[in-house]
């Protein structure tokens, strides 16, 4: 069982604690959606506007599902670490 957490585990690019990255990402998505709505309202380049909307919504969906999966795996790892540590502490108390 792996009890050592490496720097690679902590430095995920879109970590929940890295709020600045999320803010910039959603600002860029918001600007892309505003531009797409402007193009759709003007009636020019409809396919570009629709493509932007589909890309932004699809990328957000993919990103959120991957974040949920990583959160579940991180939660499972934390539970296994705490169970391992509690077993070690109980073993040490019996020895003393």
BELVENQUI-V617272 format. One record per residue. N is the residue number from 1. RES is the residue in three letters. SS is DSSP state (hx for helix, st for strand, lp for the rest). PHI is phi in radians with two decimals (none if undefined). D_FIRST is the distance of its C-alpha to the first C-alpha in Angstrom with 1 decimal. Layout:
N/RES/SS/PHI/D_FIRST ; N/RES/SS/PHI/D_FIRST
//
This chain:
1/UNK/lp/none/0.0 ; 2/UNK/lp/-1.55/3.8 ; 3/UNK/lp/-1.82/6.3 ; 4/UNK/lp/-1.59/9.2 ; 5/UNK/lp/-1.73/11.5 ; 6/UNK/lp/-1.61/14.0 ; 7/UNK/hx/-1.12/17.7 ; 8/UNK/hx/-1.13/17.5 ; 9/UNK/hx/-1.20/15.4 ; 10/UNK/hx/-1.57/18.2 ; 11/UNK/lp/-1.80/21.2 ; 12/UNK/lp/-1.22/21.6 ; 13/UNK/lp/-1.16/25.3 ; 14/UNK/lp/-2.07/26.1 ; 15/UNK/lp/-1.17/23.9 ; 16/UNK/lp/-1.09/25.4 ; 17/UNK/lp/-1.30/26.0 ; 18/UNK/lp/-1.52/27.9 ; 19/UNK/hx/-1.20/31.1 ; 20/UNK/hx/-1.05/33.5 ; 21/UNK/hx/-1.13/32.1 ; 22/UNK/hx/-1.09/32.4 ; 23/UNK/hx/-1.09/35.9 ; 24/UNK/hx/-1.13/37.1 ; 25/UNK/hx/-1.07/35.5 ; 26/UNK/hx/-1.28/37.3 ; 27/UNK/hx/-1.15/40.5 ; 28/UNK/hx/-1.13/40.6 ; 29/UNK/hx/-1.11/40.0 ; 30/UNK/hx/-1.13/42.8 ; 31/UNK/hx/-1.12/45.2 ; 32/UNK/hx/-1.10/44.5 ; 33/UNK/hx/-1.20/45.2 ; 34/UNK/hx/-1.10/48.4 ; 35/UNK/hx/-1.15/49.6 ; 36/UNK/hx/-1.11/49.0 ; 37/UNK/hx/-1.15/50.9 ; 38/UNK/hx/-1.06/53.7 ; 39/UNK/hx/-1.12/54.0 ; 40/UNK/hx/-1.20/54.0 ; 41/UNK/hx/-1.21/56.6 ; 42/UNK/hx/-1.31/58.8 ; 43/UNK/lp/1.49/58.7 ; 44/UNK/lp/-1.81/58.0 ; 45/UNK/lp/0.90/55.1 ; 46/UNK/hx/-1.06/53.8 ; 47/UNK/hx/-1.19/51.3 ; 48/UNK/hx/-1.21/49.8 ; 49/UNK/hx/-1.08/49.5 ; 50/UNK/hx/-1.16/47.9 ; 51/UNK/hx/-1.13/45.5 ; 52/UNK/hx/-1.08/44.4 ; 53/UNK/hx/-1.09/43.9 ; 54/UNK/hx/-1.12/41.8 ; 55/UNK/hx/-1.14/39.7 ; 56/UNK/hx/-1.14/39.0 ; 57/UNK/hx/-1.17/38.2 ; 58/UNK/hx/-1.12/36.1 ; 59/UNK/hx/-1.15/34.1 ; 60/UNK/hx/-1.11/33.6 ; 61/UNK/hx/-1.09/32.4 ; 62/UNK/hx/-1.09/29.9 ; 63/UNK/hx/-1.13/28.6 ; 64/UNK/hx/-1.16/28.4 ; 65/UNK/hx/-1.14/26.5 ; 66/UNK/hx/-1.19/23.9 ; 67/UNK/hx/-1.15/23.6 ; 68/UNK/hx/-1.14/23.2 ; 69/UNK/hx/-1.14/20.4 ; 70/UNK/hx/-1.18/18.5 ; 71/UNK/hx/-1.16/19.2 ; 72/UNK/hx/-1.11/17.8 ; 73/UNK/hx/-1.19/14.5 ; 74/UNK/hx/-1.15/14.5 ; 75/UNK/hx/-1.14/15.5 ; 76/UNK/hx/-1.11/12.8 ; 77/UNK/hx/-1.12/10.1 ; 78/UNK/hx/-1.12/12.3 ; 79/UNK/hx/-1.14/12.6 ; 80/UNK/hx/-1.19/9.0 ; 81/UNK/hx/-1.14/9.1 ; 82/UNK/hx/-1.19/12.5 ; 83/UNK/hx/-1.16/11.7 ; 84/UNK/hx/-1.12/9.2 ; 85/UNK/hx/-1.19/12.0 ; 86/UNK/hx/-1.18/14.7 ; 87/UNK/hx/-1.14/13.6 ; 88/UNK/hx/-1.13/13.6 ; 89/UNK/hx/-1.16/16.9 ; 90/UNK/hx/-1.18/18.4 ; 91/UNK/hx/-1.16/17.6 ; 92/UNK/hx/-1.23/19.3 ; 93/UNK/hx/-1.22/22.3 ; 94/UNK/hx/-1.21/22.9 ; 95/UNK/hx/-1.22/23.0 ; 96/UNK/lp/-1.42/25.6
//
